[in-house]
Amino acid sequence: MPEWDDSNEDFSVRDFQHEDAVKIEGGRRWRDTYQLDVFVADDYTIPALTLYFVDLRATDNSIVEGELSSIPIDVKVLALDDGNAGEVDPADYRDVKGPVDLSVRGSWAWIRWVLAGFFAAGVVAFVIVLLIGRVSRPATARSVPAHDVAYDQLRRLMEAQLVEK
């Protein structure tokens, strides 16, 4: 950013923008934009600005150097609390609002908490179902395979000696 002259104590440069050369009809254009800031309502003068240039477009290989100067610009800065209420409409201005929380990480944290809650509830429900299932089932006798039952009955018949009687 080019230096703002120290003799301009009344103004400070809030923002500066430099645009590269743009082709226009008959040449090129450069644009520098200053956004100035003042802190006290008063009458101010923006001093004349001087632009120095070198023109290399001459056909006879000559270099043309020059300068352009603007005229000083008078500026009147008004404030509502200085008795300028008739010149400035307060409805054009909004109140300054407080700071806004822009924490992006915190906005997604609740999703993780909800998912963790669902997972924990699922684990608790699974454990409860297992415990209720074990308590509510009646104790059953050990099941014996069918061929063992048949062998036992055959052995009892053989011991009773029914065939010999």
Contact map, one row per residue, 1 for C-alpha under 8 A:
111000000000000110000000000000000000000000000000000000000000000000000000000000000000000000000000000000000000000000000000000000000000000000000000000000000000000000000
111100000000000000000000000000000000000000000000000000000000000000000000000000000000000000000000000000000000000000000000000000000000000000000000000000000000000000000
111110000000000000000000000000000000000000000000000000000000000000000000000000000000000000000000000000000000000000000000000000000000000000000000000000000000000000000
011111010000100000000000000000000000000000000000000000000000000000000000000000000000000000000000000000000000000000000000000000000000000000000000000000000000000000000
001111110000000000000000000000000000000000000000000000000000000000000000000000000000000000000000000000000000000000000000000000000000000000000000000000000000000000000
000111111000000000000000000000000000000000000000000000000000000000000000000000000000000000000000000000000000000000000000000000000000000000000000000000000000000000000
000011111000000000000000000000000000000000000000000000000000000000000000000000000000000000000000000000000000000000000000000000000000000000000000000000000000000000000
000111111111000000000000000000000000000000000010000000000000000000000000000000000000000000000000000000000000000000000000000000000000000000000000000000000000000000000
000001111111000000000000000000000000000000000000000000000000000000000000000000000000000000000000000000000000000000000000000000000000000000000000000000000000000000000
000000011111000000000000000000000000010000010000000000000000000000000000000000000000000000000000000000000000000000000000000000000000000000000000000000000000000000000
000000011111100000000000000000000001110000000000000000000000000000000000000000000000000000000000000000000000000000000000000000000000000000000000000000000000000000000
000000011111110000000000000000000001110000000000000000000000000000000000000000000000000000000000000000000000000000000000000000000000000000000000000000000000000000000
000100000011111100000000000000000111100000000000000000000000000000000000000000000000000000000000000000000000000000000000000000000000000000000000000000000000000000000
000000000001111100000000000000000111100000000000000000000000000000000000000000000000000000000000000000000000000000000000000000000000000000000000000000000000000000000
000000000000111110000000000000000111000000000000000000000000000000000000000000000000000000000000000000000000000000000000000000000000000000000000000000000000000000000
100000000000111111000000000000011110000000000000000000000000000000000000000000000000000000000000000000000000000000000000000000000000000000000000000000000000000000000
100000000000001111100000000000011100000000000000000000000000000000000000000000000000000000000000000000000000000000000000000000000000000000000000000000000000000000000
000000000000000111110000000001111000000000000000000000000000000000000000000000000000000000000000000000000000000000000000000000000000000000000000000000000000000000000
000000000000000011111000000001110000000000000000000000000000000000000000000000000000000000000000000000000000000000000000000000000000000000000000000000000000000000000
000000000000000001111100000001100000000000000000000000000000000000000000000000000000000000000000000000000000000000000000000000000000000000000000000000000000000000000
000000000000000000111110000111100000000000000000000000000000000000000000000000000000000000000000000000000000000000000000000000000000000000000000000000000000000000000
000000000000000000011111000111000000000000000000000000000000000000000000000000000000000000000000000000000000000000000000000000000000000000000000000000000000000000000
000000000000000000001111101110000000000000000000000000000000000000000000000000000000000000000000000000000000000000000000000000000000000000000000000000000000000000000
000000000000000000000111111110000000000000000000000000000000000000000000000000000000000000000000000000000000000000000000000000000000000000000000000000000000000000000
000000000000000000000011111100000000000000000000000000000000000000000000000000000000000000000000000000000000000000000000000000000000000000000000000000000000000000000
000000000000000000000001111100000000000000000000000000000000000000000000000000000000000000000000000000000000000000000000000000000000000000000000000000000000000000000
000000000000000000000011111110000000000000000000000000000000000000000000000000000000000000000000000000000000000000000000000000000000000000000000000000000000000000000
000000000000000000001111111111000000000000000000000000000000000000000000000000000000000000000000000000000000000000000000000000000000000000000000000000000000000000000
000000000000000000001111001111100000000000000000000000000000000000000000000000000000000000000000000000000000000000000000000000000000000000000000000000000000000000000
000000000000000001111100000111110000000000000000000000000000000000000000000000000000000000000000000000000000000000000000000000000000000000000000000000000000000000000
000000000000000001111000000011111000000000000000000000000000000000000000000000000000000000000000000000000000000000000000000000000000000000000000000000000000000000000
000000000000000111100000000001111100000000000000000000000000000000000000000000000000000000000000000000000000000000000000000000000000000000000000000000000000000000000
000000000000000111000000000000111110000000000000000000000000000000000000000000000000000000000000000000000000000000000000000000000000000000000000000000000000000000000
000000000000111110000000000000011111000000000000000000000000000000000000000000000000000000000000000000000000000000000000000000000000000000000000000000000000000000000
000000000000111100000000000000001111100000000000000000000000000000000000000000000000000000000000000000000000000000000000000000000000000000000000000000000000000000000
000000000011111000000000000000000111110000000000000000000000000000000000000000000000000000000000000000000000000000000000000000000000000000000000000000000000000000000
000000000011110000000000000000000011111000000000000000000000000000000000000000000000000000000000000000000000000000000000000000000000000000000000000000000000000000000
000000000111000000000000000000000001111110000000000000000000000000000000000000000000000000000000000000000000000000000000000000000000000000000000000000000000000000000
000000000000000000000000000000000000111110000000000000000000000000000000000000000000000000000000000000000000000000000000000000000000000000000000000000000000000000000
000000000000000000000000000000000000011111000000000000000000000000000000000010000000000000000000000000000000000000000000000000000000000000000000000000000000000000000
000000000000000000000000000000000000011111100000000000000000000000000000000111100000000000000000000000000000000000000000000000000000000000000000000000000000000000000
000000000000000000000000000000000000000111110000000000000000000000000000000111000000000000000000000000000000000000000000000000000000000000000000000000000000000000000
000000000000000000000000000000000000000011111000000000000000000000000000011110000000000000000000000000000000000000000000000000000000000000000000000000000000000000000
000000000100000000000000000000000000000001111100000000000000000000000000011110000000000000000000000000000000000000000000000000000000000000000000000000000000000000000
000000000000000000000000000000000000000000111110000000000000000000000001111000000000000000000000000000000000000000000000000000000000000000000000000000000000000000000
000000000000000000000000000000000000000000011111000000000000000000000001111000000000000000000000000000000000000000000000000000000000000000000000000000000000000000000
000000010000000000000000000000000000000000001111100000000000000000000011100000000000000000000000000000000000000000000000000000000000000000000000000000000000000000000
000000000000000000000000000000000000000000000111110000000000000000001111100000000000000000000000000000000000000000000000000000000000000000000000000000000000000000000
000000000000000000000000000000000000000000000011111000000000000000001111000000000000000000000000000000000000000000000000000000000000000000000000000000000000000000000
000000000000000000000000000000000000000000000001111100000000000000111100000000000000000000000000000000000000000000000000000000000000000000000000000000000000000000000
000000000000000000000000000000000000000000000000111110000000000000111000000000000000000000000000000000000000000000000000000000000000000000000000000000000000000000000
000000000000000000000000000000000000000000000000011111000000000011110000000000000000000000000000000000000000000000000000000000000000000000000000000000000000000000000
000000000000000000000000000000000000000000000000001111100000000011100000000000000000000000000000000000000000000000000000000000000000000000000000000000000000000000000
000000000000000000000000000000000000000000000000000111110000001111000000000000000000000000000000000000000000000000000000000000000000000000000000000000000000000000000
000000000000000000000000000000000000000000000000000011111100001110000000000000000000000000000000000000000000000000000000000000000000000000000000000000000000000000000
000000000000000000000000000000000000000000000000000001111100111100000000000000000000000000000000000000000000000000000000000000000000000000000000000000000000000000000
000000000000000000000000000000000000000000000000000000111110001000000000000000000000000000000000000000000000000000000000000000000000000000000000000000000000000000000
000000000000000000000000000000000000000000000000000000111111111100000000000000000000000000000000000000000000000000000000000000000000000000000000000000000000000000000
000000000000000000000000000000000000000000000000000000001111110000000000000000000000000000000000000000000000000000000000000000000000000000000000000000000000000000000
000000000000000000000000000000000000000000000000000000000111110000000000000000000000000000000000000000000000000000000000000000000000000000000000000000000000000000000
000000000000000000000000000000000000000000000000000000010111111000000000000000000000000000000000000000000000000000000000000000000000000000000000000000000000000000000
000000000000000000000000000000000000000000000000000000010111111100000000000000000000000000000000000000000000000000000000000000000000000000000000000000000000000000000
000000000000000000000000000000000000000000000000000001111100111110000000000000000000000000000000000000000000000000000000000000000000000000000000000000000000000000000
000000000000000000000000000000000000000000000000000001110100011111000000000000000000000000000000000000000000000000000000000000000000000000000000000000000000000000000
000000000000000000000000000000000000000000000000000111100000001111100000000000000000000000000000000000000000000000000000000000000000000000000000000000000000000000000
000000000000000000000000000000000000000000000000000111000000000111110000000000000000000000000000000000000000000000000000000000000000000000000000000000000000000000000
000000000000000000000000000000000000000000000000011110000000000011111000000000000000000000000000000000000000000000000000000000000000000000000000000000000000000000000
000000000000000000000000000000000000000000000000011100000000000001111100000000000000000000000000000000000000000000000000000000000000000000000000000000000000000000000
000000000000000000000000000000000000000000000001111000000000000000111110000000000000000000000000000000000000000000000000000000000000000000000000000000000000000000000
000000000000000000000000000000000000000000000001110000000000000000011111000000000000000000000000000000000000000000000000000000000000000000000000000000000000000000000
000000000000000000000000000000000000000000000011100000000000000000001111100000000000000000000000000000000000000000000000000000000000000000000000000000000000000000000
000000000000000000000000000000000000000000001111100000000000000000000111110000000000000000000000000000000000000000000000000000000000000000000000000000000000000000000
000000000000000000000000000000000000000000001111000000000000000000000011111000000000000000000000000000000000000000000000000000000000000000000000000000000000000000000
000000000000000000000000000000000000000000111100000000000000000000000001111100000000000000000000000000000000000000000000000000000000000000000000000000000000000000000
000000000000000000000000000000000000000000111100000000000000000000000000111110000000000000000000000000000000000000000000000000000000000000000000000000000000000000000
000000000000000000000000000000000000000011110000000000000000000000000000011111000000000000000000000000000000000000000000000000000000000000000000000000000000000000000
000000000000000000000000000000000000000111110000000000000000000000000000001111100000000000000000000000000000000000000000000000000000000000000000000000000000000000000
000000000000000000000000000000000000000011000000000000000000000000000000000111110101000100000000000000000000000000000000000000000000000000000000000000000000000000000
000000000000000000000000000000000000000010000000000000000000000000000000000011111111000100000000000000000000000000000000000000000000000000000000000000000000000000000
000000000000000000000000000000000000000000000000000000000000000000000000000001111111100101000000000000000000000000000000000000000000000000000000000000000000000000000
000000000000000000000000000000000000000000000000000000000000000000000000000000111111100000000000000000000000000000000000000000000000000000000000000000000000000000000
000000000000000000000000000000000000000000000000000000000000000000000000000001111111100000000000000000000000000000000000000000000000000000000000000000000000000000000
000000000000000000000000000000000000000000000000000000000000000000000000000000111111110000000000000000000000000000000000000000000000000000000000000000000000000000000
000000000000000000000000000000000000000000000000000000000000000000000000000001111111111100000000000000000000000000000000000000000000000000000000000000000000000000000
000000000000000000000000000000000000000000000000000000000000000000000000000000011111111111000000000000000000000000000000000000000000000000000000000000000000000000000
000000000000000000000000000000000000000000000000000000000000000000000000000000000011111110000000000000000000000000000000000000000000000000000000000000000000000000000
000000000000000000000000000000000000000000000000000000000000000000000000000000000001111110000000000000000000000000000000000000000000000000000000000000000000000000000
000000000000000000000000000000000000000000000000000000000000000000000000000001110001111111000000000000000000000000000000000000000000000000000000000000000000000000000
000000000000000000000000000000000000000000000000000000000000000000000000000000000000111111111000000000000000000000000000000000000000000000000000000000000000000000000
000000000000000000000000000000000000000000000000000000000000000000000000000000010000100111111000000000000000000000000000000000000000000000000000000000000000000000000
000000000000000000000000000000000000000000000000000000000000000000000000000000000000000011111100000000000000000000000000000000000000000000000000000000000000000000000
000000000000000000000000000000000000000000000000000000000000000000000000000000000000000011111100000000000000000000000000000000000000000000000000000000000000000000000
000000000000000000000000000000000000000000000000000000000000000000000000000000000000000011111110000000000000000000000000000000000000000000000000000000000000000000000
000000000000000000000000000000000000000000000000000000000000000000000000000000000000000000111111000000000000000000000000000000000000000000000000000000000000000000000
000000000000000000000000000000000000000000000000000000000000000000000000000000000000000000001111100000000000000000000000000000000000000000000000000000000000000000000
000000000000000000000000000000000000000000000000000000000000000000000000000000000000000000000111110000000000000000000000000000000000000000000000000000000000000000000
000000000000000000000000000000000000000000000000000000000000000000000000000000000000000000000011111000000000000000000000000000000000000000000000000000000000000000000
000000000000000000000000000000000000000000000000000000000000000000000000000000000000000000000001111100000000000000000000000000000000000000000000000000000000000000000
000000000000000000000000000000000000000000000000000000000000000000000000000000000000000000000000111110000000000000000000000000000000000000000000000000000000000000000
000000000000000000000000000000000000000000000000000000000000000000000000000000000000000000000000011111000000000000000000000000000000000000000000000000000000000000000
000000000000000000000000000000000000000000000000000000000000000000000000000000000000000000000000001111100000000000000000000000000000000000000000000000000000000000000
000000000000000000000000000000000000000000000000000000000000000000000000000000000000000000000000000111110000000000000000000000000000000000000000000000000000000000000
000000000000000000000000000000000000000000000000000000000000000000000000000000000000000000000000000011111110000000000000000000000000000000000000000000000000000000000
000000000000000000000000000000000000000000000000000000000000000000000000000000000000000000000000000001111111000000000000000000000000000000000000000000000000000000000
000000000000000000000000000000000000000000000000000000000000000000000000000000000000000000000000000000111111100000000000000000000000000000000000000000000000000000000
000000000000000000000000000000000000000000000000000000000000000000000000000000000000000000000000000000111111110000000000000000000000000000000000000000000000000000000
000000000000000000000000000000000000000000000000000000000000000000000000000000000000000000000000000000111111110000000000000000000000000000000000000000000000000000000
000000000000000000000000000000000000000000000000000000000000000000000000000000000000000000000000000000011111111100000000000000000000000000000000000000000000000000000
000000000000000000000000000000000000000000000000000000000000000000000000000000000000000000000000000000001111111110000000000000000000000000000000000000000000000000000
000000000000000000000000000000000000000000000000000000000000000000000000000000000000000000000000000000000111111111000000000000000000000000000000000000000000000000000
000000000000000000000000000000000000000000000000000000000000000000000000000000000000000000000000000000000001111111100000000000000000000000000000000000000000000000000
000000000000000000000000000000000000000000000000000000000000000000000000000000000000000000000000000000000001111111110000000000000000000000000000000000000000000000000
000000000000000000000000000000000000000000000000000000000000000000000000000000000000000000000000000000000000111111111000000000000000000000000000000000000000000000000
000000000000000000000000000000000000000000000000000000000000000000000000000000000000000000000000000000000000011111111100000000000000000000000000000000000000000000000
000000000000000000000000000000000000000000000000000000000000000000000000000000000000000000000000000000000000001111111110000000000000000000000000000000000000000000000
000000000000000000000000000000000000000000000000000000000000000000000000000000000000000000000000000000000000000111111111000000000000000000000000000000000000000000000
000000000000000000000000000000000000000000000000000000000000000000000000000000000000000000000000000000000000000011111111100000000000000000000000000000000000000000000
000000000000000000000000000000000000000000000000000000000000000000000000000000000000000000000000000000000000000001111111110000000000000000000000000000000000000000000
000000000000000000000000000000000000000000000000000000000000000000000000000000000000000000000000000000000000000000111111111000000000000000000000000000000000000000000
000000000000000000000000000000000000000000000000000000000000000000000000000000000000000000000000000000000000000000011111111100000000000000000000000000000000000000000
000000000000000000000000000000000000000000000000000000000000000000000000000000000000000000000000000000000000000000001111111110000000000000000000000000000000000000000
000000000000000000000000000000000000000000000000000000000000000000000000000000000000000000000000000000000000000000000111111111000000000000000000000000000000000000000
000000000000000000000000000000000000000000000000000000000000000000000000000000000000000000000000000000000000000000000011111111100000000000000000000000000000000000000
000000000000000000000000000000000000000000000000000000000000000000000000000000000000000000000000000000000000000000000001111111110000000000000000000000000000000000000
000000000000000000000000000000000000000000000000000000000000000000000000000000000000000000000000000000000000000000000000111111111000000000000000000000000000000000000
000000000000000000000000000000000000000000000000000000000000000000000000000000000000000000000000000000000000000000000000011111111100000000000000000000000000000000000
000000000000000000000000000000000000000000000000000000000000000000000000000000000000000000000000000000000000000000000000001111111110000000000000000000000000000000000
000000000000000000000000000000000000000000000000000000000000000000000000000000000000000000000000000000000000000000000000000111111111000000000000000000000000000000000
000000000000000000000000000000000000000000000000000000000000000000000000000000000000000000000000000000000000000000000000000011111111100000000000000000000000000000000
000000000000000000000000000000000000000000000000000000000000000000000000000000000000000000000000000000000000000000000000000001111111110000000000000000000000000000000
000000000000000000000000000000000000000000000000000000000000000000000000000000000000000000000000000000000000000000000000000000111111111000000000000000000000000000000
000000000000000000000000000000000000000000000000000000000000000000000000000000000000000000000000000000000000000000000000000000011111111100000000000000000000000000000
000000000000000000000000000000000000000000000000000000000000000000000000000000000000000000000000000000000000000000000000000000001111111110000000000000000000000000000
000000000000000000000000000000000000000000000000000000000000000000000000000000000000000000000000000000000000000000000000000000000111111110000000000000000000000000000
000000000000000000000000000000000000000000000000000000000000000000000000000000000000000000000000000000000000000000000000000000000011111111000000000000000000000000000
000000000000000000000000000000000000000000000000000000000000000000000000000000000000000000000000000000000000000000000000000000000001111111000000000000000000000000000
000000000000000000000000000000000000000000000000000000000000000000000000000000000000000000000000000000000000000000000000000000000000111111100000000000000000000000000
000000000000000000000000000000000000000000000000000000000000000000000000000000000000000000000000000000000000000000000000000000000000001111110000000000000000000000000
000000000000000000000000000000000000000000000000000000000000000000000000000000000000000000000000000000000000000000000000000000000000000011111000000000000000000000000
000000000000000000000000000000000000000000000000000000000000000000000000000000000000000000000000000000000000000000000000000000000000000001111100000000000000000000000
000000000000000000000000000000000000000000000000000000000000000000000000000000000000000000000000000000000000000000000000000000000000000000111110000000000000000000000
000000000000000000000000000000000000000000000000000000000000000000000000000000000000000000000000000000000000000000000000000000000000000000011111000000000000000000000
000000000000000000000000000000000000000000000000000000000000000000000000000000000000000000000000000000000000000000000000000000000000000000001111100000000000000000000
000000000000000000000000000000000000000000000000000000000000000000000000000000000000000000000000000000000000000000000000000000000000000000000111110110000000000000000
000000000000000000000000000000000000000000000000000000000000000000000000000000000000000000000000000000000000000000000000000000000000000000000011111110000000000000000
000000000000000000000000000000000000000000000000000000000000000000000000000000000000000000000000000000000000000000000000000000000000000000000001111111000000000000000
000000000000000000000000000000000000000000000000000000000000000000000000000000000000000000000000000000000000000000000000000000000000000000000000111111100000000000000
000000000000000000000000000000000000000000000000000000000000000000000000000000000000000000000000000000000000000000000000000000000000000000000001111111110000000000000
000000000000000000000000000000000000000000000000000000000000000000000000000000000000000000000000000000000000000000000000000000000000000000000001111111111000000000000
000000000000000000000000000000000000000000000000000000000000000000000000000000000000000000000000000000000000000000000000000000000000000000000000011111111100000000000
000000000000000000000000000000000000000000000000000000000000000000000000000000000000000000000000000000000000000000000000000000000000000000000000001111111110000000000
000000000000000000000000000000000000000000000000000000000000000000000000000000000000000000000000000000000000000000000000000000000000000000000000000111111111000000000
000000000000000000000000000000000000000000000000000000000000000000000000000000000000000000000000000000000000000000000000000000000000000000000000000011111111100000000
000000000000000000000000000000000000000000000000000000000000000000000000000000000000000000000000000000000000000000000000000000000000000000000000000001111111110000000
000000000000000000000000000000000000000000000000000000000000000000000000000000000000000000000000000000000000000000000000000000000000000000000000000000111111111000000
000000000000000000000000000000000000000000000000000000000000000000000000000000000000000000000000000000000000000000000000000000000000000000000000000000011111111100000
000000000000000000000000000000000000000000000000000000000000000000000000000000000000000000000000000000000000000000000000000000000000000000000000000000001111111111000
000000000000000000000000000000000000000000000000000000000000000000000000000000000000000000000000000000000000000000000000000000000000000000000000000000000111111111000
000000000000000000000000000000000000000000000000000000000000000000000000000000000000000000000000000000000000000000000000000000000000000000000000000000000011111110000
000000000000000000000000000000000000000000000000000000000000000000000000000000000000000000000000000000000000000000000000000000000000000000000000000000000001111111000
000000000000000000000000000000000000000000000000000000000000000000000000000000000000000000000000000000000000000000000000000000000000000000000000000000000000111111111
000000000000000000000000000000000000000000000000000000000000000000000000000000000000000000000000000000000000000000000000000000000000000000000000000000000000110111111
000000000000000000000000000000000000000000000000000000000000000000000000000000000000000000000000000000000000000000000000000000000000000000000000000000000000000011111
000000000000000000000000000000000000000000000000000000000000000000000000000000000000000000000000000000000000000000000000000000000000000000000000000000000000000011111
000000000000000000000000000000000000000000000000000000000000000000000000000000000000000000000000000000000000000000000000000000000000000000000000000000000000000011111
